[in-house]
Amino acid sequence: MADGEGHHGRRSRSGGSRAPVAIAAVAGVLALAALGMASCGDRGNGVRFWQGSQASNGCPRPASLTGSEFNAQETGLRALRRAAFQNDFFAQLELGARYSAVRATDKNIEDPIEAATWLAMALSNDEGYAPINRTRRDGWGGWRPLSRYDDCRAWERHEAYRKLDRLLGAMTVEEQGAVRDRVIYVLSTQDAEGYRTLARLHDGLYGPFGEPEDNREGREAWGRGPIDRGQGRDRNRRGYPSAVSLFQRNDVDAYLYNYLAVQTGDVGAYVLMRDFERSSPSRAQYQRFVEVKARQWTPPFEFYPNTAPQSGVPFSDESRPRGDAYEYALGRMGGELPFIHVGRALRYLGVTDTAAQRPEDLSKRQIETLEAMLGHAMEGRLSYLERVRAIQLAAVNGSSEAQLVLAVMYAEGIGLPADYARAFKWFEEAARQGSPEAKFAMSSYFALGVSGVADQDKAQAVAYRIDSALSGFGPSAGRLQAVLAQVSRSQRR
């Protein structure tokens, strides 16, 4: 009996000694599982003892943005730019990496301004911060896992802020201005959505790049967010001052871009602008000033600067006509703009020796030369958009004739939607170079007055009309002779 009890007691003690081990093992497994789930969470909460690299934290890239591009770098860049102009978050990140020359094979296309432009575009893109899983992180232990997609995008934005800050910090004020202008241009090609993003970039009620004010990466960029103890070297208590100062906060510009979004006809933009006006007592007072400024507003560029690094791969403008107004204006290129104007632009650009009268007069090689200059795929077929680009490119490069034609295109809505501010700009450029026709047009602007673009100014109108006549423009000369005759008759009386 005693022996049995002793044996039973030993078994109990043995079982009791194993129980804590088993409990500890289970606890260890649960702890590892918790760590694994936390590592799927926000990079500020997840503990990543064994995963500190970009590859392990970043999002997998879509197949369309990856793959071998040996000897096909230009094709790959065009594809990325096409997606980036259509607001693809990962394409924008990838372009930032390519132009930063992260890979040794990209050294020939390295360009800090272009790299910073696309990192800034990625940070302003709501595809990078709009949550997929809205579960709050206030559960047991202070965390509750979100989706992996939310978390890897948070890491991507954290890295983009860090890289952008480093790039901008090494730039001059002029170079930073070039980055800002490029971002404004690209967003202006995205209609209401792009203008709303520009409004958020200038609105002090949002984060540095238009994200919600409480966004973790945005707060980190301001230097206000908590520091991740596990990644203290990566998280910067001082924030990213160069990145957050790229766009200055002010109510006038925020209001302006909201107003421009409304001008596209977007109903949602109208609702958001009214919300903007009601968000602060002082904001509504700018309405009249902003309306005038909006009528005069033009993007920083006529189209994306087609300069290129030493590689010779141009920075192509992959924006596409958006909406019925653009499509209708582009369709008018075929029947309403004489092709000779395109031919003269091509001659000015050195694509042809003579001005082609018809599209059939151009060889496939000449069309491909223009496409290469624009950074388009060389297909050998001259599209309506490429006809517009030929005139724009010649105008930007100083052709007064192309500037005059482009002004008329904007005034009449041919090839491009009607835009009186841009028409006035190009008439003015052509007049500055001595174009008598442009001077006559400028006189008409000032004689009639165009609200918000050119106020009525009779003295300016007469000065331009006389200058136009003296330069040999027929209608002006005839009008001037009539005025002089009338003055002579009045003097004889």
ChimeraX attribute file (.defattr): number of C-alpha atoms within 10 A of each C-alpha:
attribute: neighborCount
match mode: 1-to-1
recipient: residues
	/A:1	6
	/A:2	7
	/A:3	8
	/A:4	9
	/A:5	10
	/A:6	11
	/A:7	12
	/A:8	12
	/A:9	12
	/A:10	12
	/A:11	12
	/A:12	12
	/A:13	12
	/A:14	11
	/A:15	11
	/A:16	11
	/A:17	11
	/A:18	12
	/A:19	12
	/A:20	11
	/A:21	11
	/A:22	11
	/A:23	11
	/A:24	12
	/A:25	12
	/A:26	12
	/A:27	12
	/A:28	12
	/A:29	12
	/A:30	12
	/A:31	12
	/A:32	12
	/A:33	12
	/A:34	18
	/A:35	16
	/A:36	15
	/A:37	18
	/A:38	20
	/A:39	21
	/A:40	23
	/A:41	24
	/A:42	23
	/A:43	23
	/A:44	23
	/A:45	20
	/A:46	22
	/A:47	22
	/A:48	18
	/A:49	10
	/A:50	7
	/A:51	11
	/A:52	13
	/A:53	9
	/A:54	11
	/A:55	9
	/A:56	12
	/A:57	20
	/A:58	17
	/A:59	18
	/A:60	13
	/A:61	12
	/A:62	10
	/A:63	7
	/A:64	11
	/A:65	15
	/A:66	13
	/A:67	9
	/A:68	8
	/A:69	12
	/A:70	9
	/A:71	8
	/A:72	9
	/A:73	14
	/A:74	18
	/A:75	15
	/A:76	18
	/A:77	23
	/A:78	20
	/A:79	15
	/A:80	24
	/A:81	23
	/A:82	18
	/A:83	19
	/A:84	23
	/A:85	21
	/A:86	18
	/A:87	21
	/A:88	18
	/A:89	22
	/A:90	22
	/A:91	26
	/A:92	26
	/A:93	23
	/A:94	22
	/A:95	23
	/A:96	28
	/A:97	20
	/A:98	22
	/A:99	24
	/A:100	22
	/A:101	18
	/A:102	12
	/A:103	10
	/A:104	9
	/A:105	13
	/A:106	16
	/A:107	14
	/A:108	14
	/A:109	21
	/A:110	21
	/A:111	18
	/A:112	19
	/A:113	21
	/A:114	21
	/A:115	24
	/A:116	31
	/A:117	25
	/A:118	29
	/A:119	28
	/A:120	25
	/A:121	24
	/A:122	29
	/A:123	26
	/A:124	26
	/A:125	20
	/A:126	17
	/A:127	15
	/A:128	21
	/A:129	23
	/A:130	14
	/A:131	16
	/A:132	13
	/A:133	12
	/A:134	10
	/A:135	12
	/A:136	11
	/A:137	15
	/A:138	10
	/A:139	10
	/A:140	7
	/A:141	8
	/A:142	9
	/A:143	17
	/A:144	18
	/A:145	23
	/A:146	20
	/A:147	16
	/A:148	18
	/A:149	17
	/A:150	21
	/A:151	25
	/A:152	21
	/A:153	24
	/A:154	25
	/A:155	20
	/A:156	23
	/A:157	23
	/A:158	21
	/A:159	18
	/A:160	23
	/A:161	27
	/A:162	19
	/A:163	20
	/A:164	23
	/A:165	23
	/A:166	16
	/A:167	19
	/A:168	23
	/A:169	15
	/A:170	12
	/A:171	14
	/A:172	10
	/A:173	10
	/A:174	9
	/A:175	14
	/A:176	21
	/A:177	15
	/A:178	17
	/A:179	20
	/A:180	18
	/A:181	16
	/A:182	24
	/A:183	22
	/A:184	20
	/A:185	19
	/A:186	25
	/A:187	23
	/A:188	23
	/A:189	20
	/A:190	20
	/A:191	19
	/A:192	24
	/A:193	18
	/A:194	23
	/A:195	25
	/A:196	26
	/A:197	25
	/A:198	27
	/A:199	28
	/A:200	24
	/A:201	26
	/A:202	24
	/A:203	23
	/A:204	16
	/A:205	16
	/A:206	18
	/A:207	23
	/A:208	29
	/A:209	28
	/A:210	24
	/A:211	24
	/A:212	17
	/A:213	15
	/A:214	13
	/A:215	18
	/A:216	22
	/A:217	29
	/A:218	27
	/A:219	18
	/A:220	21
	/A:221	27
	/A:222	20
	/A:223	17
	/A:224	16
	/A:225	20
	/A:226	14
	/A:227	17
	/A:228	16
	/A:229	13
	/A:230	16
	/A:231	16
	/A:232	11
	/A:233	10
	/A:234	14
	/A:235	22
	/A:236	19
	/A:237	16
	/A:238	12
	/A:239	21
	/A:240	23
	/A:241	15
	/A:242	20
	/A:243	25
	/A:244	20
	/A:245	15
	/A:246	18
	/A:247	16
	/A:248	12
	/A:249	19
	/A:250	13
	/A:251	19
	/A:252	19
	/A:253	20
	/A:254	24
	/A:255	27
	/A:256	26
	/A:257	27
	/A:258	30
	/A:259	25
	/A:260	27
	/A:261	28
	/A:262	21
	/A:263	16
	/A:264	16
	/A:265	12
	/A:266	14
	/A:267	12
	/A:268	12
	/A:269	22
	/A:270	18
	/A:271	12
	/A:272	16
	/A:273	22
	/A:274	13
	/A:275	11
	/A:276	19
	/A:277	18
	/A:278	12
	/A:279	12
	/A:280	10
	/A:281	8
	/A:282	10
	/A:283	15
	/A:284	15
	/A:285	11
	/A:286	14
	/A:287	15
	/A:288	9
	/A:289	11
	/A:290	20
	/A:291	16
	/A:292	14
	/A:293	17
	/A:294	20
	/A:295	18
	/A:296	18
	/A:297	16
	/A:298	16
	/A:299	15
	/A:300	16
	/A:301	13
	/A:302	14
	/A:303	19
	/A:304	17
	/A:305	16
	/A:306	14
	/A:307	14
	/A:308	15
	/A:309	13
	/A:310	11
	/A:311	12
	/A:312	14
	/A:313	20
	/A:314	21
	/A:315	20
	/A:316	23
	/A:317	19
	/A:318	22
	/A:319	19
	/A:320	14
	/A:321	18
	/A:322	11
	/A:323	10
	/A:324	10
	/A:325	15
	/A:326	17
	/A:327	15
	/A:328	16
	/A:329	19
	/A:330	21
	/A:331	16
	/A:332	15
	/A:333	21
	/A:334	14
	/A:335	9
	/A:336	11
	/A:337	15
	/A:338	12
	/A:339	17
	/A:340	14
	/A:341	20
	/A:342	26
	/A:343	25
	/A:344	24
	/A:345	27
	/A:346	26
	/A:347	16
	/A:348	23
	/A:349	19
	/A:350	14
	/A:351	20
	/A:352	19
	/A:353	12
	/A:354	12
	/A:355	19
	/A:356	19
	/A:357	15
	/A:358	12
	/A:359	15
	/A:360	9
	/A:361	11
	/A:362	19
	/A:363	13
	/A:364	14
	/A:365	14
	/A:366	17
	/A:367	22
	/A:368	19
	/A:369	18
	/A:370	24
	/A:371	21
	/A:372	17
	/A:373	22
	/A:374	23
	/A:375	23
	/A:376	19
	/A:377	14
	/A:378	17
	/A:379	13
	/A:380	16
	/A:381	15
	/A:382	18
	/A:383	14
	/A:384	15
	/A:385	15
	/A:386	18
	/A:387	23
	/A:388	18
	/A:389	21
	/A:390	25
	/A:391	27
	/A:392	20
	/A:393	26
	/A:394	23
	/A:395	25
	/A:396	18
	/A:397	13
	/A:398	14
	/A:399	21
	/A:400	22
	/A:401	21
	/A:402	26
	/A:403	30
	/A:404	23
	/A:405	24
	/A:406	27
	/A:407	28
	/A:408	22
	/A:409	24
	/A:410	21
	/A:411	19
	/A:412	16
	/A:413	21
	/A:414	23
	/A:415	25
	/A:416	23
	/A:417	19
	/A:418	19
	/A:419	17
	/A:420	24
	/A:421	21
	/A:422	23
	/A:423	23
	/A:424	23
	/A:425	17
	/A:426	24
	/A:427	27
	/A:428	20
	/A:429	22
	/A:430	27
	/A:431	23
	/A:432	13
	/A:433	16
	/A:434	15
	/A:435	22
	/A:436	24
	/A:437	23
	/A:438	29
	/A:439	29
	/A:440	25
	/A:441	22
	/A:442	23
	/A:443	26
	/A:444	19
	/A:445	23
	/A:446	20
	/A:447	20
	/A:448	14
	/A:449	16
	/A:450	16
	/A:451	13
	/A:452	15
	/A:453	21
	/A:454	17
	/A:455	13
	/A:456	17
	/A:457	14
	/A:458	16
	/A:459	12
	/A:460	15
	/A:461	22
	/A:462	17
	/A:463	14
	/A:464	25
	/A:465	27
	/A:466	20
	/A:467	21
	/A:468	27
	/A:469	21
	/A:470	14
	/A:471	16
	/A:472	14
	/A:473	19
	/A:474	15
	/A:475	14
	/A:476	23
	/A:477	18
	/A:478	12
	/A:479	14
	/A:480	18
	/A:481	13
	/A:482	12
	/A:483	11
	/A:484	12
	/A:485	12
	/A:486	11
	/A:487	11
	/A:488	11
	/A:489	9
	/A:490	9
	/A:491	8
	/A:492	6
	/A:493	5
